[in-house]
Amino acid sequence: MFSERNLIRVREGNKKPILEEGEYILYWLRANRRMAWNHSLDYSIHLSKKFGKPLVIFESVMMDFEWSSPRLQQFLLEGICDTAEDAARIGLIYWPFVETKEHSLSEIVPGILEKASIVITDDFPCFFLPEHAEKISEILNCKLLLVDSNSITPLASYEKSFGYARVLRPKLHDRFVESYVHRSNPKPNPKGIPSSESLKKPKFLFSGKKEDISSYLQRMSSRFPNVLPVSGKIGGRKEGLKLLKKFLKEGLPFYSEERSEPRPPERTKSSYLSPYLHFGMISVDEIVTAVLGSDPQIDWSPDILNHSYRGKNEGFFHPNPNINSFLDELLTWRELGYLLFYKEPSFRKDLSILPNWAQLSLEAHRGDKREYIYSKEEFEKAITHDPIWNAAQKELVLTGTIQNYLRMLWGKKVIEWSSSPEEAFRILEDLNHKYAYDGRDPNSYTGILWCFGAFDRPWSPERAVFGNIRYMSSDSTSKKFKIKPYLEYIRSLEDLSEPQLFK
């Protein structure tokens, strides 16, 4: 059942009518790649029952999107296989289409859209999806509705975006109980959806079978064909849930104190869930629910919330400091980025969104002498003078991720070693989006822009290049952490890589 309280998540994409003669309600799945914990799916099921029309779920993979690569394409196709299996088990009609050199989206989309009474799609505010939604709204003959299933809190419930976590945090805390109570459904109920037996399935749909992925990848073009899938990195909901279960047992109990420590994956306390969140294979709602229920000593309910800690980064959600620490990252910092885009959807955000003090600081030090200046190619090949920075870049290329703390150092050093702030931003955006599984996301931009002073405060002393923007160094990192095991891990990755990219 779709709660009326969640209608705040729904907005009109156009002013066109609901077509009574349409054959079905169409949910064009573009960001929330899952058949559970999904407000878009919940609302689509609601409309199907309300109008007495079958529900069709259509998912498409564009072949040649910005920064596309076999790495990202395989991850997406693996996800489709899980979604197809889940849809069949639940009893939902699911039509996945994967664009290839032989069959384009333009070949299939018009025929699917013209038979719809209403089109529902995911309201994802970043990358090419806002522009894509605009194009859909224009070519449709029927009404387009966009549904926000990005976070546990409806993003429309905030009056604006926020420049600081400390400003957003109390507002998020105020909304949390109602948002939690009206979470998306963990098990969608197809009972009452009209029969779809009379519907004609389109040609050229992807089978949803993992054995067909390889042949599809061979028939897809991409912008970066040499960025290959990472061995052992598997896309899809099953893998996301497996990682969540592992994190609850092995990572969360140590998260507060050990999450920043650079370590090999088998010893790190990170969740590794960000790619699955980015691609919508797992939901914030279900992660929050699982994390709050993970402490066997406490039978959690909203009554456990400690409102004396309202607005603080600890103590509010749970007596367990590890749970609080993780949820503050997952909710406060993630929503900070999503709100930045949701209030003004766009492909990217750039240095123009920096606070005034940061822009003035960068401008005042634009002409400062840089001790080192590297080209984008030198950064990409990890041939700087700094072994810790090089290791972080190699981890990005070889695994599709960077350890949490080192990601911040990685960004700061590119600013220090680039000819201008604008050049540094272009390099960071391109490297992150090209190699990272979780790139091309609102939080990609908040993470990069934080390095330039966004969501932060001025720091003293004033330094060359940075001015009053927070400074980080590899020397202090090596003193703060036992960095040797991490460097040995990166060397082992290099030895195993094929081809050996950094030799």
N, C-alpha and C positions, 0 to 999 in steps of 0.2 A: 504494500500500500504506500502511495506517495503522499507524505504529509503536506498539508497546506502550508505549514511553517517553512517548507523547502521551496515554495514558489518564488521566494526571493532569489533563488539560484537560476531562475528561468528568465531569459530576455528575448525579445523579438529580434530576429535578424532582418526582417523586411515587413512590409505592410500588406502583403498579398493574402488572398483568402485561403481558407481551408477548402480543399476541393472534395466535395462529397462523392464525386464520381471516381475518385482515385481508388486504386485496387488495394493499397496497403498504407500503413504507417511506416515510414522509413527512418531508422536510426543509422545515420552515417557516422560510424565509429572512427574518429580521427586521432584521439589522444588517450582515451580511457580503455586500453586494450584488455578488458576483463569482463567476465560475465557474472560478477558479484561485486558488492560494495561500490556501486556505480550509480550516482544520482541520475545520470543521463539515461541509463538503461531503466531505472525505476520509473522515470517519467514517461519513457517510450511505452513501457508496459501499461502504465496508467491510461495513456491516450488510446492505445490499441483497444483496451477494454471499454473505454468511454465511447468511442466512435464505432465500435463493433467491426473493426477491420483487422486483418492479419498484421503482424509485426514482422518486418524484414530488417535484419541487422546487416549492414553493408560495411565492409572494411576495405580500404584501398592502400596500396603501397606505391607511391610515386617512385619511378626508377631513378631519376636523375636530379634529385633535390640538392640544394646547396650543402657541400661537404659530404655528399653521399659516398659510400665506400662498401666493399664487400663485408667489412666488419659490421657496419650498421645494418646492412641489408639482411645478413644472416641472422642477426639478433632479432630483427623484426619478423622474419619468416618463422623462426623458432617459436616466437610468441603467437603467431597465427595458428600454428599447429595445436598449441594448448587451448587457445580460444575455441577452435573448431571442435575439439574434443569436449570441452565444457558445454558449449551450446547444444551439441547433440545429446549429451547426458541430461541437460535440463529440459530439452524439448523446445529450443528456440531456433528459428530460421536464420542462418548465418551464411552470407555470401562474401567470401574474401576474394579480392582481385589483386593480383600482383602484376604490375606493368613490366613488359619485356620489350625487346626490340621488335618482336612480331605483333604485339597487341598493346595498344596505348590506352590510357584512361579515357580519352575522347571517344574511343570505340565503344565503350560500354556504359559510361556514366549517363549520357543523355537519355538512353532507353530506360534506365532504372529510375531516374528522377521524374520523367514525364508520367509515370504511373502512380506517383505518391500523392496522398492526400495532404500530408504534413511531413516535413523533414525536420528531424531533431539531430543536433550534432553537439560535440563537445566544445565548450567555450574555453579553449586554451589560448592565452593571451600573447604568445611569443612566437618567434621564428616565422615561417611562412603561413602559419595557420590563420591569423587574423585576416590577411589578404585573401586567403583561400575562401574563408567564410563570406567575405564580401562578394567574391565572384559567384559563389553558390547562390547567394541571395538575389543576384541580378538575373541569373539564367533560369531560376525556378519560376514556375507558374503558380506554385502554392506557397503557403506560409513556411518560413524557416524559424525554428526556435533553437536557441543555444543554451546549454545547461552547464553550469559551473559545478564540476566535481573535483576541483583541484585541491581542496583542503577540507579539513573538518569544519572550519568556519566559513559560512557563505561570504565570499569576497565583497559582494554588493552590500553587505551589512556595515561595512566601513565607509565613512563619508569621504575618505581620501587615502592616499598612500602616505607613508611615514618615512622620515629621514633617519630615524634612530630606533633601534630595538627597544630601548628603554621607554620610548613614547608609545610604541605599538603594544608592548607587553601587557599593561593593565587593561587595555581595551580588548585584547584577546582573552584575557582571564575573565573579564566580565561576560563575554559571549560563550565561554566554553561549555557551561552546563547545558544550555539550550542546544548548542551545536552537537554535543555528545549524545543527548537524548534523541535527536532527530538525525542520527547518522544514516548513511545509505544502508540498503538491505544486504545482509550477508548471504542470503539465499533468495534470489528472485523467484517469484511465483508465477509461472506461465498459465496456471489454471484460469480459464475464462478468456484467454486469447483466442479469437476466432480461427478456424482452420485455414491453413495455407495450402491445402491440397491442390487448389485450382491455379496456383501461381506457377508461372513458367520460369524456371531457373535460367539466368543468362548463360551464354557461352563463355568459355575461356576462364572460368573461375579457378583459383588455386585449389588443389586437392585437400590441403590441410594435412598432408602426410610428410613426415620428416624425411623420408627417403627421396622425396621430390625436390628438396631444397637445393641440392647441388646442381641439378640441371637448370633450375630457375636462375641461380646465381650466374651461371655461364651465359644465360640469355639476357642478362640485365647489364646496362651500361651504368657507369657512375663517374663522379668527378675525380675520385682518387682510387683507381683500381688496385693500387699497390698497398693500400691500407687494409691488411688482411684480418680476418677474424682471429681472436686470441684463443689459443688452445685452452679448453677448460672453462671458458666464459660462455655460458649458455643462456640464451634469451628465453623468455616465457614465464608464465605465472607459476608453474611448478617449481622452477628453480628459485624464483623470488620467495615463495613460501618456505622452501627448504632453507634458504639463507636466513629468513626471519626466525625460524625455529632454532637454528644454530646460534644466532646472535642472542636470543633470549637466554640461552643456556650458558654460552661461553664468553659473550662480549658484554652484555648489559650489566652483569654483577660487578664489573670492574670499570665501567665506562667513565665515570666521573673523573677518576684519577689517571687512567691509562690510555684514554682515547687518542691523545696527541703524540704518543710515543711512536717514532718511526721504527717499524719492525717488519719482518717477513710476514706474509698473510696468515700463516698458521698461528702466529703469536699476537696478532693485532686484535684490538677490541672494537674496531669499527664494524658497522653493520653490512657494508657493501650493498646496500639496498638502493642507492641513488639511481643507477641505471634503470631499475625496475619501476621506481617512482616516476622517473622522467618519461618512460615509454608507457606509463599507465598500466603496467602489468600487475601492480600491487597498489593498494589504496592507503592513503594516510589514515582513513577511518579504521581500517583493520589493524594497522600497525599500532595506533594509539590504544585500541581495545586490547590487543595482545600484550602490550607493554604494561598497561595499568593492571592487568590481571596476572602478571608474571611472578609477583611476590607471594609465595605460599603462606606467608605470615599474616597477610591482610586480604580480606574479602572486599575488594575495592567497589565503591559506589560514589556518586557525586558528593555524598555527605563527607567523604574523606578529604575533599579539597580544603586547604587551609587558607582562608581568605585574609588572614592577618599577613600573609606573604603576597598579597595582590601586587602585581607590578614588579616583583623581584624574580631574579633568574633561578632561584632555588626555593624549595619548601612549599610551593603552591600545589602542585599536582599530587604529591605522594610523600610520605615520610622517608622513603628511600631516596638518597641523594643521587644515585645512578639513574633512576627513573626520571627524576626531575631534570637532570642534566641532559639526558637524551631528548626528552620531550620539548625542552626549551630550544634545542637545535632544530628538531623536526617541525615544530609549530612556529615559534616566534621568528626565527631567522628565515625559514622557508617562506612564510607568509609575507615577510618584508619584501622579498623579491617578487612574489606573485602579485602583490598589491601594486608594486611599481609598474608592472605591465598591465594589470587588469584595469586600472583607472585610465590608462592610455595605451591600448594594445598596439604593438609594433613589432617589426622584425627583430630589432635590437635596441639597446640603450647605449649611449656613448658618454664621453667625458662631459657633455653639456649638462648632465644631471648631477654633477658633483656639487657639494655645498660651496658657497661663495668663498669661504676661507681656503678650501683646497684648490679651487681654480686660481685664486690670487697667488697662492704659494707656488704652484707649478709654473705660473707665468713669470713670477719674480725670479725663478731659478732656471728658466728655459735655456739661458745662455751659459750655464755653469759648465765647467770642464768636466767631462766624464773620463774617469781613469781607464775604462774599457768601453769600447763600442763594438757590438757584434751585429752582423746582418741576420735577417730572418733565417737564412740557410744555415748559418753557423749555430744559431739557437736550436734549430730543428735537428741538426746532427749532433747536438750536445758536445760541442767542441769549445766550450769556454774554459777559462783558467780554474774554475771552481768545481771540484769533484762532487760536492753535495748537490749543487744545482744540476750538474750533468746527470747525476743519478736520478733525480726527480724527473727530468725530461725523458730519460731512457725508460723509466717506469711508465710514463704516459704513453710513449710510443709502443712499448712492448706489451703492456697490460690493459691499456685503455683507461687508466685511472692514475691518480697521484695521492699518496698518503696525505691525510687531512692537514697536518701542520706544514708539511713541506710544500703543499700547494700554495700557501700564503707566501712562503719564502721564494718559491719559483716565480710568482707574479711580481714581487717587490724587486727582484734582481733584474728582471727584464726592463723595468722602468729605469733602474740605475744604469743599465748598460745599453740603452737605446738612444738614438740621436734626438728624440723628442717624445713627449708624453703621447702624442697621437700615434707615432710609429710604434711605441710600446703597446698601446691598446690594440692596434691592428694585429701585431704579432701574437699577443696573448689570445685574442679572440680566435684567430685562425688556427693556432696550434691546439687550443682546447677543443674547438668544435670539430677539427679534423680527426683527432685521435681519441678523445674521451667518449666513452659510452654514454655518459650523462651530460654531454655538451648540448648546446643549442636550446638552453633552458633558461627560464627567468633567474634561477640561482647560479647559472654560469655567469651571468652578467653582474649579479650582486657580488659574487666572489671576486671577479676580475676588478670591478669598480671599487670594491673595498680596498684593494691594494693602492688605489689612487686617492683614498681619503673618504669615499662614500661610506655613510653609516658609522663614521668614526669621528673622533674629536682631534683638534690640533695637539701635537706633541712637541715637547722641548727636549733637548736643545734644537734650534733650527740647524738644518744640515744642507750641504750642497746637494743639488738636484731635487731632493725631496722637500726642502723647506721645513714646514711643520707637519708634514705627513709622516705617519708612523714608519719607522725604519726597522728593518730586520737584517741580520747578518748570519752568514754561515758559521762564523767563529762562535757566536753565542749559541747557535743551534747545536754545534758539536759539544759545547760545554753543558748545555741543558739536558741533552739526551745521550744515551749510549748509541752512537750512530754506526758503529762498525758492523753489527749484524745486518743492518739495512743495506749498507754498501756491498756487503758480501752477497746478499740476496740479489741485488741488481746485477752484480757480475755474473752470477749463475744464470740469470735470465739472458744476458748477452751471449753466453756460451751456448745456450740452447736454441737461440733464435735462428730461424731460417728464412731468408738469407741472413747472415750475420751483419746486421745493419750498421753497427757502430765499430766494426773492425777496420 
